[in-house]
Amino acid sequence: MGAIEQFHTAPGTLDLGWGHPHPDALPLDAWADATADALRRHGASALDYGRAVGPEPLIDWIGGRSDEVFVTAGASHALELIASVFGRGGPALVDTPTYHYALRTLADHGLRLIAAPAHDPAAMLELIRRHRPTLLYLVPTFGNPTGTSLPGPQRIALIEAARRGGVTIVEDDTYRDLSYDGVPAPPSLYSLDASDVVIRISSLAKTVAPGLRLGWITASPDRITALTRRGYVDSGGGVNHTTALAMASFATSGGYSTHLDSLRARYAGQRDALAAALRLHLPTASFDVPEGGWFLWVRLPGADELTKPATAHGVAFLPGDTFFLDRKPDRPIRLSFSRYGPEDLAEAARRLASAHRAMPRGR
Ligand SMILES: Cc1ncc(COP(=O)(O)O)c(C=O)c1O
């Protein structure tokens, strides 16, 4: 077999750097059934070119107004499109720390990036007035890398600041469904927005499978039209027709909701295992336990020097600078608990603690 995956971890290494699903969390059999069901149900139309905005059965399941949805090839593709249609040369504000590949995607469009704090609407408004940005990107719910969510009152204030400053908010809602402990995710910025400043992007990469390359954009009908009336969308007949139909079968059969229940239990357990092992083995680490998502954002004395010894001890993570526009000492590190079960996560914490002990003294 030839190589087909994005990356391979060095043998023997527990790599908490990548936000990838646990292999056992991927619904192999259920997805095979959903694909077969879609092909049976829709016949040749399932393999034909599709509608520009995506197939109705999936859009119906997504809910809300059907003219406010565009099915995309994942959240990354959604952001790429939004930057190309609404970026208009920028600049773009980004609520750092934030998803590092989003920083790259926006920069690919030549947009100058400016760090802006979403939790401080007054500062945000000041930055909007000063820089006249076209876009403001953030992950307000179970964010990457921090796992935290923007509180309700700040959501409303942020939308108001964007409205007053005439900037489009790009709400990356990728982790919404991964809420734990029965605590529901806060309302989306999109659902709170009455003034058409928010475009929301969603993904099935974390809750079903990254390889599907499936997600969607929710926005006002005018914005959806601007995004979809494009040569390449019409030429391709939508962007992911057959996979979208299989997803519709998976969802409407009840398979998705059963799968999501098991994912929530799995990832909450993995989160708790990593948190407990860190408390036990690395008592100088401090972190909040997130109510959703895939990450612990961990403050640790000496973290800046930890990468090399960690590699030598067979464990990896992402340094905090990855998620900012600048470099600064003593930033937290991101540990992803998504990819490994409780025992491996406990072992990863033990290795991290050994690596930390092995660092040069004097810290
Ligand atoms: C915040 C955020 N947005 C988008 C993505 C990528 O989503 P997709 O695979 O649907 O492109 C990720 C994956 O790590 C993410 O963390």
The ligand as a MOL file (V3000), in Angstrom:
LIG
                    3D

  0  0  0     0  0            999 V3000
M  V30 BEGIN CTAB
M  V30 COUNTS 16 16 0 0 0
M  V30 BEGIN ATOM
M  V30 1 C -10.8480 25.4540 14.7830 0
M  V30 2 C -10.6910 24.5270 13.6400 0
M  V30 3 N -11.2270 24.8470 12.4540 0
M  V30 4 C -11.1070 24.0410 11.3900 0
M  V30 5 C -10.4170 22.8440 11.4690 0
M  V30 6 C -10.2830 21.9880 10.2400 0
M  V30 7 O -11.5590 21.5550 9.8560 0
M  V30 8 P -11.7660 20.7350 8.5130 0
M  V30 9 O -11.0530 19.4310 8.6660 0
M  V30 10 O -13.2650 20.5780 8.4220 0
M  V30 11 O -11.2210 21.5530 7.4040 0
M  V30 12 C -9.8370 22.4720 12.6750 0
M  V30 13 C -9.0570 21.2170 12.7800 0
M  V30 14 O -8.1470 21.0900 13.5560 0
M  V30 15 C -9.9790 23.3350 13.7800 0
M  V30 16 O -9.4290 23.0350 14.9690 0
M  V30 END ATOM
M  V30 BEGIN BOND
M  V30 1 1 1 2
M  V30 2 1 2 3
M  V30 3 2 2 15
M  V30 4 2 3 4
M  V30 5 1 4 5
M  V30 6 1 5 6
M  V30 7 2 5 12
M  V30 8 1 6 7
M  V30 9 1 7 8
M  V30 10 2 8 9
M  V30 11 1 8 10
M  V30 12 1 8 11
M  V30 13 1 12 13
M  V30 14 1 12 15
M  V30 15 2 13 14
M  V30 16 1 15 16
M  V30 END BOND
M  V30 END CTAB
M  END
